Amino acid sequence: MRNGIHPAYGPVVFRDRAANHAFLTRSTLAGAEATGKTVEWEDGRTYPVVDVEISNVSHPFYTGTARVLDTAGRVERFERRYGRQG
């Protein structure tokens, strides 16, 4: 790899403000440089923080609060439109 062309890669805290949930991971986002925000993590160190709108804790797909689709109605409409072959 060539030097000087890759973004910095290091620990960053992603924080879901809606669900009050945060997780530490490594990323190429320059959290401290872009936002100027930092947070003290559980280990006592200070890390750059990136606020996100949706995470696995607050997303309806992961929490099970997604709406249920009427699949029976879809099948009946398809059969009415194109007829049942058989």
RADACOR-V262987 format. One record per backbone hydrogen bond with DSSP energy under -0.5 kcal/mol. CO is the residue of the C=O (numbers start at 1). NH is the residue of the N-H. Records with the same first field share a line. If there is no record, write none. Layout:
CO->NH ; NH
This chain:
2->5
10->27
11->48
12->14 ; 25
13->15 ; 50
14->23
15->17 ; 52
16->20 ; 21
21->16
23->14
25->12
27->10
29->31
30->34
31->35 ; 36 ; 37
32->36
37->49
39->41 ; 47
41->44
45->41
47->39
48->13
50->15
52->17
55->59
59->62 ; 63
60->64 ; 65 ; 66
69->71
70->74
71->75
72->76
73->77
74->78
75->79
76->80
77->81
78->82
79->83
83->85
